[in-house]
């Protein structure tokens, strides 16, 4: 029986490949801290690899054939990649599906206010977070401000070394006796997650002078006024770059690895998997952290509509053919799993936990309590996937999301399974999941990319 730890299998050449992948992954994380930024970077990379915009294909009346590569973007927050295979698309596709949104804080539509000489931005947290983890950290603001004249202003403050950063303040320990008696979910309330934005008053102003100074700076630097916050999407994320973690540099610590670690490895796998038998697809969606809702979430019809456009450009679209294609497809729901943490061992069933360094993780089911909200993959499909991974020499493991009744979670798997396709969750184990800074193993990232390539070529 082979050693379970993937690190022990690598020679010098393999280690070089691993480090190259992880370096480019860290750069991707630094570039894409929001879903919009991720889509922009993904499109940039796939265009270099020869992918065409499906809208250009439609507009020019091009025909898609074996080997054609196209991408589709929806509202700048969701993207799908397709590589047309040799087999009839009606026989199904091999699909990798991940999400590119991550827990964060969003600035409200009427956010700016002054209180006792400080200017603040009011926020509403997004996704499942431990609110107390987001105080006293250096924070950055990323996003867009859409103005009524049609201009869209991009905002990125806090990442450049010359930029200011922002933070949510906390009560000093010397005065925090009553605060420390509170339950963890009450130490910091949601309405207390406001961003400290400024403290210098505008000369000559007596009323709300700090707020007036802020508005003057925003007008000068970005050409925006207070009303423009109404049509803005501004996200508060941790400031700083992804870093190697550990004295041995075996891990990566960064914001947003749930689920950009699976999104990035899925995209890389798509670019590596050439001359495919079945049409391959990489679907990278928004809004998973809040239930995959909205026009850019997996519950929208973006994916189905795009597949219909693909088939139409291939000259084989009809409603029955589309339904057959979707039902006959196979998918890896590429999402992260809870990494086993010995510090909190009581939350895990170790023999069914994801161990760092033992490769990509398969979760037959997710959900909560009695598998509520889970996809729960078929045994026959898991057997087929095992063969693909074994034949490709991929290190993989199986896991559950902690002990029964301790917690739970979900992915986009159950939504795609509604088409009747075979779906199973798999991805990279993560420590500190949903915290401002999450940790992954480089070996698991590398094995997951290998596994995704093997799936696209062999499933």
Secondary structure by P-SEA (a helix, b strand, c coil): cccccccccccaaaaaaaaaaaaaaaaaaaacccaaaaaaaaaaaaaaaccccaaaaaaacccccccccccccccccbbbbbbbcccccccccbbbbbbcccbbbbbccccccccccbbbbbbbbccccccccccccbbbbbbbbbccccbbbbbbccccccbbbbbbbbcccccccccccccccccccccccccccccccccccccaaaaaaaaaaaaaaccccccccccccccccccccccccccccccccccccccaaaaaaaaaaaaaccccccbbbbbbbcccccccccccccccaaaaaaaaaaaaaaccccaaaaaaaaaabbbccccccccccccccccccccccccccccbbbccccccccccccccccaaaaaaaaaaaaaacccccccccccccccccccccccccccccbbbbbbbbbccccccbbbbbaaaaaaaaaaaaaaaacc
